[in-house]
Amino acid sequence: MCLIVVLPAGVELSREQVRDARTYNPDGVGIMWSDPATKQLAVRRTMQRRPGRIWSFIASAPIETERVVHFRRTTRGATHVGNTHPFVLHDRFGIMHNGTLPETLAAADVKVGRSDTAVFVEDVLAKLGTSELTNHTLWHLISHAVEGNRMIMLDGETGYTYFANAGEWHTGIDGMLLSN
């Protein structure tokens, strides 16, 4: 199962934390944040495997704003940068997911190679407009539909984060939020 880490402004992961996260989640790393100057979503992904380089990759994001990091462990879909989170919607929203989605949300046999999250984002969420995606009722429904999985959406324009199963996230050192 993947790991999502929400880093508050001013907080960074240590080299040891990155090494440990990478050890258990070796299949890609992605990071997203809302650029306060442009009010746009910023996204980076890498398939880098060396913990020191992953730490540098994460540390290159601006520390003065909240950042969300995803360490991937492949459960469904191929292992390549196209399945590395975050997935971008409407050039504004970034989505990350931890867990395996039920087949009612992302059929396993659809376009072999895509991850279940890619299927859900591209085939379901992409059909929704901004007002639907930013509706808290939708995120309440997603929380029930994903059956205990964790999911997060960052609005690049506002910097607001939406959580699926918000009460099941864990608070870590320095106010970090951890999906598991």
Secondary structure, DSSP 8 states (H G I E B T S, - for coil): --EEEEE-TT----HHHHHHHHHH--S-EEEEEEETTTTEEEEEEE----HHHHHHHHHTS-TTS-EEEEE---SSS--SGGGSS-EEETTTEEEEEES---TTTS-TTSSTTS-HHHHHHHHTGGGS-HHHHT-HHHHHHHHHHTTT-EEEEEETTT--EEEESGGG-EE-GGG-EE--
